[in-house]
Each structure stands twice: as structure tokens, then as C-alpha cells.
Amino acid sequence: MNEKPGAGLPPVSLLEAGSAPVEWSRIAEHESWRKEVHRPATYVHKWWARRLGSVARHLLLAAASGPDDSIADAAARLRGLVVYDPFAGSGTTLVEAAKLGAATVGRDINPVATLTQRQALQPWDLEVLADLFGQVVRKCARPVQELHRTVSNEPVLHYFWVALARCPECGEDVELFTTRVFARHAYPRRFPRAQAICPGCRGICVTDLSKDERGHCPACGMTFPFQGAARGRFMTCRHRHRTPVIAALNGAVPERRMYAKLVLRADGRREYRAIDDFDLCLYDKAAKSLADTSPDELVRPLGALEEGVSTVQALRWGYDSWERFFNERQRYSLGLIGAALRDLPGVSPEREALIASFGRTVEHHNLFCSYKGEGTGPVRSIFHNHVLRPERCSVEGDPWGAQGGSAGFSGVLTRLHKAAQYKNTPLDFRAEADRILAVDQSSLPVARPLSTTWQQFVRDPATAYTTTGDASQTDLPDNSVDLIVTDPPYVDNVHYSELADFFHAWLSAMRPYQGYPDMPSTRAVQEVQNAAPDGFQATAARVWRECRRVLKPGGCLLFSFHQSQTVGWCALMRSLSDAGFTVTTTRAMIAEVATSLSKTAAAEPNRIDVIVLCRDAAGMSVEAAPDLDQAAAQALSEIQSIREAGLQVGPGDVRTAVRAAVLAAGTRQAAADWETLQAEADQRATAAVAEFNTT
């Protein structure tokens, strides 16, 4: 490792000298459409709010680039430098730093995040991987597949279920359909054929959405409206009693009724069919197997749900334990696969990779999954929203999935081979005229063994050092890190630990690697993620202080941040100032896909991230009266440049960039008046939006 303080970093970086090149935003937009395809190493296991690999790569190169340097100059500087990420998440920074030849150190407070990082970095022996997978196949593939068949032994790809709630006035069970059209194409105008369920005989009715306003059942002759009994928060029974769904459930988990299935026929075609007696008996067989199998023969999700922002809806529906997120057939099938993985011999990276990959199967096979339909991936996972929201109409697939479906465990080797190939021969993007090309940019292989202590890492910097724990308290020595590149949590209501517990409930029973924590929840009071700005400011400042302690003189802290509220930006800048950092520049660039749900639902969608570059405040000049107009004008100019390049940005992006630039000035003052600065940030953001809208 480079032992000379700050030797690899220029005194003035590329971003401190000028705006981020617009090509970076073009590349980021291209990558954002298929992130998991372009960077498969960081997608072996689920994590949330992943930063784009191209963004992390450009931040690393920007920190190592002077105003007149080439990419080759920056890459040469990074070789051997220690790059640290205190909020390592899925490991994006670590992977990109490894590709550029840096020594990589990561930390995250959540063990599920650490597991994800480990998959992104560790080398695998593909022959060992295949051998271990074969052991799982022999142990559980057949018994799982036999529970997802028709009476004629055809594979069932999906079973369809509807939740029931009892009317408190008449006692009738109400099927909580919002619409009785349960399967349609993703593009119904071009492909109007759809499937509806008859409320009379429960037959499957083919309908044409381009002309049919009601459903007609050929079996019983009934004509029925597509509208179901549930609308919004309310349900209406046949006797016209209107009741809030939550009140009807009264805190109890709803019963569910299986009403249809999607079958893979012998000729390869797919066919929707009604549920028959064989289907019901087969489910009962799975339920009996679950009851009769000893606890040691199955892995069961452990733990209870705690109160939280992300769990409140599930708890209102009575889902107070993780086991209740799965029906009996799912618990038995997933339990068999989990036990086969748990019982694999040794503690190898290959065993760990297979267990980590099981998370994707669990994510797509539970009662909180719904059906997307034809023409696209058929199943919405439990995390298609960043809350645990119960589904009124759920879909159940075959968790082994050898014949198709979503995220069946049978496809795990294909997914891991793609990740391994990327780790061995990573590709990156280059903007060329109006195209973005995937090219070999002489990146080094990602795969590297993991150190278990700092001392081991120092002896062998060709390893990577990843740990789980509070980033405000680390074992890193003073002045041991050249560069910190990260992606801190937001000031909002998305609490990753509340969501990560869904996976931890399985992982804690399977022990993917030696030292995986045995604890009931991944939640921790030291988490920076916080909906309260004051709480975020205090916890973030503790992490930044630790970052300042371990950072070498001449080093810098560089991160991307996404925040739509002024109070969030103020909390961030105050936390940096409290920790002794000065923000030397903020720069805007695209970092989100335009069609993400959170963007399209927002009044003013915000697609950019702001890049924040910080240096130790000690020895830096103090501004008596920063030029806030100039800061706002520069931020607006960057957004306009992105728009002129043909990329989609709007008023929300202007507000974000301007607020960040104005509030950053507070870190350059000895005693900033943050309340006044916050008001100034809003005022200048509003003025900038008006100018943006007229140009």
C-alpha cells in the first residue's frame, strides 16, 4: 500500500476545477435501465438504493484526476491507494475501486449488506460451485417440483390467490378483488386479450379489453362487471355493506382462496385454468408434509416483526412473524431448499454464494408478491415498493422453477456464472457520438480474497477488507485511508434494516459464513438512516468524524447524495461541518432511471444525484460572506447543460442542485447561520426554477 500521505491525490481535483462531464450523465442513464445486467457482481443478493457502478467509477477517477489529467493518469494514481466506503451497501464502490487497482475497505452496519459485498468481491471455483449445487438438486429438486403439478403431471408455473375478509354486518366472506381481470398483457392496447375470474362458477373467462366492458362466462352464462369488491381502503359485500378492509380484518391475517393457475402444456404453450380438486389436495399434501417434517429437516424464517415505518402495513394485516409471510406450501418448499443449503459441507465462498442467491428466490416466492402479467417479468417481488405492503391478490410460483416462472432456484448457476464472468473480465461504458458502448477499459479483475483483520489486510492488500458494524467506531488506524468514496443513507422513511430483516430471518438459521451474526434483528440504534433531520445529523456527524480520523492528510471524502427536502440537505451539510469537513464543491449528474416508480409518482421528479466533495477543514480558508448567488447560478448552469445534452431533467433537479450548492457554503464559514442559509437555499431554488422554466 502507498504509505506516503495523500501521495496519489492531486491538491485540486477534476470536480473542484469544473463541472462533471455531461458524458457521465449519459453513461449513467444508459446503465440505469438494466443495472443488474451491466453490473451482475453486485446483484447476487438484494440491497436497496444501489448507486450505479459508472457513477462510483467516475467519482474515483475524478478524485484522482487533476484538471489536466487523463483517465490513464487517474487510474495510475489509484493503484495501491486505500479506498474506504463506510456505507458500503451492495459493494458498488468496492468493486469499482478493485477494478482500478485500489486496495478496498468496506463497512456497513447491516450484515445483509456485508453478505452482498462479499459476493461482489470473493472469487469462486466454478467446479466447486457446480458440485455443491448438484448436492442441493439431488436433495430437494424433485420433492419441490412434485408439489407444483397438474393432475396430468404438467408443470404449474403460477397459482393465483385472493385474500378474504369477513363482512362484520352479515358475516359473508368477501374476496378482495379490485378487478376480476387477474392477468393481462403489459401493453394491453396492443395485446388486449386478458383473463378474468367468474364470480359465479369460478371459471376462467377470456376477455378482450379493447371492446369488452363486462366479463362473460361461457361455462355458466353469467355476465359480470370487472370491478371487484375492494376499492381503495374499502370493501363492499353482496349485501352492499361497505367496510374498511382493515376493520374487517380486525388484526388477523386474512385467509386466502386459490382461484386459478397458469400451466405449461406439453406443447410448450401456457394456459390459464381454473382450480380443481387435485390442486386443493396437492396443497393439502404440502401442508401435511410441513406439519409432519421435523424442525431439523427444514429451515424456517425466524423472528417477529417489530414496529417500524416499513412494517406498519404488514402488522395491521396481522403479519407479526416472518413465517406468516409464506403459505404452507411455500414454507415447506423453501424450507427444503434452505435446509439443503444449510447442510452443505464446509464454510467455502461457493457455499456462501449459493445461500446468498437463495435470497432472490425467497424475495419472489411469498404472499407479498403479485402478478405483473404477460409480456414482462411475471412477478412483482415483495420489494417492488420500499415498504412491506400486503397484497390482496397474490401469486405463488414454483420456488425451484426449472420450467420457468420467476427467480426459481434452478437458475442459480447461470446467475452466478454471469457474476463470476464479470468479476474476471469486467466491462465499462464509453460515450461515443450518440451511442454508449460497453468496452474493455483495461479494468483489473474484481475477484479477491477477503481479510478478516486490518493486520491481515495490511500484509496482503490484494485482499479486500469488509466488516459489519457501526461506521463511527472502526478498527482502522489514524491516517490509514487515502480516499473515501461512499453513498450515505437519506433523510427519509426508507429503513433498510426493517426490510433486510426479511432476509435475515432465513440467513440467521443458515449461517452463510463464519461470524454471520446470531441476533433477532438487523436494526441498530446507531443507524444513520433516520426520518428525523436532527437524528440524521447527529448520527452522520459521528461517522464523518471517524472518516476524518482515518483519512490521510491530503485525502478527500467524496459521495453522491439524493434528497428532495431542504431540511435533509441542511442536516447533511451541518453533519459535515460538525465533523470538521469543508465541502469544496457540489456537482450534479444523472443517477436514476426516468421510469422508476418513486420518480413517476413524485410531483417534481428528481433524477439527479449531487456529488459532494469534502476536505479536512483544518488549514482551509474561511469565507466571511460566501457568494450564494454565484453558487446557485453554477448549480442551475449544470442542470441546463444536462438538459441541452438531451437528457431529461426538471424543476425538482434544479431545486436539489441549488439547495445543495447554497447550503454547502455553510461548511466554509466559522459560525454559519443555518436557519438563514436554509431560507436562502429555498429562495434561490425557487428563483432558479423560474429561470429554468423560461429558458
C-alpha positions, -999 to +999 in steps of 0.1 A: +000+000+000+010+036-006+024+049+027+031+085+017+002+107+030-021+118+001+006+109-024-019+097-050-044+125-050-039+159-067-044+191-045-072+202-068-094+175-083-112+174-116-146+182-100-132+210-079-119+226-111-151+223-132-184+206-137-189+169-141-187+160-178-221+155-193-210+122-208-210+108-172-248+115-170-254+099-204-235+068-194-253+067-160-287+069-178-278+041-201-267+019-172-297+026-151-321+008-175-305-026-168-283-022-138-283-059-128-273-069-164-244-044-166-230-049-130-241-085-121-214-089-093-233-065-070-267-081-077-262-116-063-282-106-033-308-078-029-299-045-015-316-011-017-307+023-032-277+009-051-255+035-067-247+030-104-213+014-110-204+040-136-211+068-110-188+052-085-161+047-111-163+083-122-161+096-086-130+075-080-113+088-112-124+123-105-108+123-071-076+111-086-076+135-116-062+169-117-077+195-141-054+185-170-050+148-163-062+119-185-081+088-173-049+068-176-032+093-152-060+090-127-061+052-129-023+051-124-027+072-092-053+049-078-032+018-080-024+007-044-042+035-027-066+026+001-102+034-008-128+032+021-166+031+020-182+035+054-217+029+040-207+001+016-242-013+009-241-036-020-204-031-026-205-009-057-177+014-046-156-016-035-160-033-069-152-002-089-121+006-067-109-030-072-112-027-109-090+004-108-064-014-087-070+003-053-069-016-020-105-018-008-120-014+026-158-015+033-180-013+063-218-014+068-239-016+099-262-043+084-249-079+080-272-085+049-253-056+032-220-072+042-232-105+027-239-087-006-205-071-007-188-104+000-205-119-031-194-090-052-157-095-043-150-131-035-136-154-061-154-187-068-143-220-081-170-228-106-164-266-104-169-265-066-200-243-071-215-268-096-207-298-072-224-281-043-254-271-064-257-307-075-260-318-039-289-294-035-306-307-067-304-343-055-318-335-021-348-312-028-355-305-065-379-334-071-400-331-039-405-293-046-414-298-082-439-325-074-459-300-054-464-278-084-480-301-110-514-307-125-533-340-124-518-347-158-483-341-144-479-308-163-458-281-145-478-253-129-459-220-132-482-199-110-511-203-087-533-173-081-547-164-047-572-138-034-574-126+002-607-129+021-622-106+047-654-112+066-682-085+065-688-075+101-725-069+094-736-101+076-707-124+082-701-130+045-666-138+033-656-111+007-630-117-019-608-087-020-605-084-058-600-048-070-607-062-105-617-096-117-593-093-146-563-111-130-540-115-160-534-091-188-505-080-211-481-053-201-492-035-233-530-040-233-537-016-262-515-038-285-524-071-268-559-067-254-565-104-246-569-109-208-581-134-183-610-128-158-624-149-130-661-156-129-678-148-096-704-175-101-688-208-111-652-196-107-644-204-143-616-187-163-631-162-188-611-149-218-619-113-225-609-085-249-600-053-230-603-033-262-640-038-265-654-058-235-668-036-207-680-067-187-670-103-184-689-132-198-685-168-186-690-194-213-694-221-187-723-208-166-735-180-188-730-153-162-722-117-172-704-097-146-686-064-140-649-064-139-649-042-108-643-063-077-655-059-041-625-039-030-620-003-039-594+019-022-594+012+015-630-002+015-648-034+005-684-039-003-701-073+002-730-086-019-755-071+005-739-037-001-724-033+033-693-011+029-665-016+054-628-005+057-607-036+049-585-031+079-616-030+102-629-062+086-596-080+091-595-068+128-558-075+131-560-111+118-541-125+089-566-130+061-574-164+048-567-168+011-585-187-017-567-203-046-587-195-078-566-200-109-533-215-122-510-210-152-500-243-167-471-252-191-486-276-215-468-304-232-467-285-265-449-256-248-478-232-247-491-216-215-527-219-204-547-204-176-571-229-159-595-230-130-585-246-097-597-283-094-598-309-066-564-322-075-549-287-069-566-285-035-554-319-025-519-312-036-518-281-014-531-301+015-504-326+009-478-298+012-494-286+044-494-321+059-457-325+049-449-292+066-466-304+098-451-339+098-415-329+090-392-325+119-378-289+125-342-300+117-352-311+082-364-276+072-352-241+075-379-218+088-377-180+088-371-169+124-383-139+143-411-115+148-418-082+131-411-051+151-430-018+148-415+004+121-421+027+092-418-002+067-436-028+088-467-009+099-489-021+070-480-057+074-486-056+112-521-041+106-529-072+085-517-095+112-484-104+097-465-103+130-439-130+122-417-136+092-431-172+089-465-158+082-452-141+050-454-176+034-482-200+028-477-237+039-465-249+005-440-221+003-428-227+038-423-264+031-407-259-004-384-231+006-376-249+039-364-279+019-341-258-003-329-238+027-320-270+046-302-284+017-281-252+015-276-250+053-263-286+053-237-282+026-202-291+039-176-265+048-176-227+050-164-220+015-172-189-007-191-212-030-214-224-003-219-188+008-227-177-028-254-204-031-270-193+002-268-157-008-285-165-041-314-181-023-324-146-012-337-139-047-359-169-046-373-161-013-379-125-024-401-137-053-419-165-035-441-152-007-476-139+000-465-103-007-458-110-044-482-100-071-487-108-108-474-084-134-489-103-163-478-112-198-450-095-218-427-088-189-413-104-159-444-121-144-439-115-107-435-083-087-413-091-058-421-082-022-398-052-026-414-035-056-423-009-031-399+001-002-424-010+024-438-044+033-472-039+018-496-069+019-512-080-015-549-086-018-543-108-048-510-127-046-492-151-069-475-183-059-448-199-081-427-230-081-396-220-060-375-245-079-387-231-112-370-255-136-398-250-161-400-212-159-416-186-137-397-161-116-364-164-097-365-202-094-335-216-076-328-239-105-313-209-124-288-200-097-257-213-115-265-192-146-268-161-124-236-168-105-216-176-137-226-142-151-213-126-119-181-146-120-175-137-156-179-100-148-156-103-119-129-119-141-134-097-172-153-065-163-166-042-190-174-005-187-190+022-208-177+048-231-197+076-247-191+078-285-211+103-305-247+094-298-240+059-286-229+043-253-206+013-258-197-014-234-159-018-238-129-032-221-112-003-204-083-023-190-100-028-157-084-053-134-103-084-123-126-077-093-123-111-075-101-110-045-100-130-012-113-114+020-092-104+050-106-109+085-085-083+102-069-050+094-035-065+101-041-092+076-052-066+050-020-046+055+001-077+050-018-086+018-035-055+002-045-077-027-073-089-004-104-068+004-114-060+040-152-058+047-167-057+082-201-053+098-206-027+124-211+010+133-190+031+110-185+057+137-163+031+155-138+012+134-106-007+138-089+014+111-057+032+123-053+070+122-044+084+087-047+049+071-071+057+042-062+077+010-097+083-003-133+078+010-160+073-016-195+064-004-232+068-007-247+077+027-283+069+036-310+095+030-331+116+054-364+098+047-387+070+057-370+041+039-354+020+067-332-007+051-328-027+082-366-031+086-366-046+051-333-066+054-348-085+084-369-103+058-337-120+045-320-121+079-349-143+092-337-170+068-299-163+069-296-164+107-307-201+105-285-209+076-252-192+087-238-182+052-203-175+065-184-179+098-193-150+120-226-141+105-244-126+135-269-145+155-294-118+165-331-114+162-330-083+140-305-063+119-319-030+134-294-009+153-297+024+173-265+036+156-281+036+121-277+068+102-309+062+083-333+084+100-366+102+092-358+130+117-333+155+104-318+161+138-313+124+143-297+120+109-274+150+116-261+136+149-255+100+137-240+111+104-216+135+121-203+106+142-194+087+111-179+117+094-157+123+125-144+087+122-138+092+085-118+124+092-097+104+118-088+076+094-083+099+063-047+107+054-036+144+051-044+155+016-071+129+012-107+137+004-143+124+012-164+122-019-200+109-021-233+111-041-264+122-022-301+123-031-325+143-011-356+163-022-362+182+010-342+213+021-342+202+057-324+170+046-297+189+028-293+212+058-289+182+081-263+167+058-242+199+055-244+205+092-232+170+100-202+175+078-194+209+094-198+194+129-173+167+120-147+191+107-152+188+070-154+216+044-174+210+012-152+223-015-177+217-044-210+202-053-217+189-088-249+175-104-252+144-125-279+119-136-281+088-113-317+075-116-337+058-144-366+081-156-393+054-152-386+043-116-418+042-095-406+068-070-398+092-098-430+089-118-452+093-087-435+125-075-449+159-082-415+171-092-394+140-101-358+143-091-334+123-112-300+137-103-276+130-076-254+157-062-218+149-059-203+163-027-165+166-023-151+174+011-117+180+027-105+184+062-115+219+074-082+223+093-060+247+073-087+257+048-097+293+043-129+305+060-154+325+039-168+356+057-196+361+032-199+334+005-214+343-028-247+324-027-259+339-060-229+325-077-233+291-061-270+290-072-261+301-108-234+275-111-259+247-100-285+259-124-260+260-152-251+224-146-287+213-149-292+233-180-261+217-196-275+182-188-308+192-205-290+207-235-273+173-239-308+157-245-313+142-210-345+145-191-343+168-161-368+191-145-377+216-117-370+190-090-335+186-102-329+223-102-342+226-066-319+198-054-288+212-071-293+247-059-302+238-024-271+216-021-248+243-035-261+271-013-261+251+019-226+238+012-214+273+018-222+269+055-194+244+058-169+271+047-180+295+075-167+296+111-202+301+126-228+295+099-264+307+105-280+275+092-316+287+096-309+317+074-289+296+049-319+272+047-342+300+038-317+314+013-314+280-003-352+278-008-354+313-021-327+308-047-340+274-056-374+289-064-358+317-085-337+291-103-368+270-112-385+301-126-355+308-148-352+271-158-388+271-169-384+301-191-353+291-210 
